Amino acid sequence: MDSFSTVIRTASHEQHVEAETSTFMSDLLGGRLGVDAYARYTEQLWFVYEALEAGAGRLASDPVAGPFIRPALFRLSALERDLAHLRGAGWRAGLSALPATRAYAERVRECAESWPGGYIAHHYTRYLGDLSGGQIIRDRAEKAWGFEKKGDGVRFYVFEEVGNPAAFKREYRELLDAVRADDLEKQRIVAECKKAFALNTGVFRALGEEFPLSA
């Protein structure tokens, strides 16, 4: 029988690929979009992480979600430094969420407030994705727009407090395998993972509409 971390990974594989290969992401990573599109994407991430991390303190003592709350992962202050670099000191005044982003952040907040298992699903899809695929984005962004290596503009992708990402991911998968949930709850968590990827893809789609490549 497969471990829960394997079940989650394989169940959401299709959505994961769909998110990674969205037109917007392909265009962004392919250097076909300007730094303003990258800044707009970074803005959207702020709303999602604000929802994810605002509830973290309260969940730290929760028997289900608690073991996953690791301050070493928190991204909000890194995102804020990036936004200050990208948009200037007054970045907060111009901050706006796309409707798709608002829907995503609201779902994360809902889970944080009322369903620890669902919160884990969002925690997993975001942080583990950023630790892995995020490094590709950082590399491309540094090359395309001349950001200082691992400096302002790409700090979101630099997990300074995670010394060994491979070991950390292994430990994270062990947490998933040990999660306090029965089979039915595990199925619900897997379904929420798929929903998280779909919400994320919705944000990419909306960004793609906002930044169409001129034919």
Buried (B, 14 or more C-beta within 10 A) or exposed (E): EEEBBEBBBEBBEEBBEBBBEBBBBBBBBEEEBEBEBBBBBBBBBBBBBBBBBBBBEEBBEBEBBEBBBBEEBBBBEBBBBBBBBBBEEEBEEEBEBBEBBBBBBBBBBBBBBEBBBBBBBBBBBBBBBBBEBBBEBBBBBBEBBEBEEEEBBBBBBBBEEBEEEEEBBEEBBEBBEEBEBEEEBBEBBBBBBBBBBBBBBBBBBBBBEEBEEEE
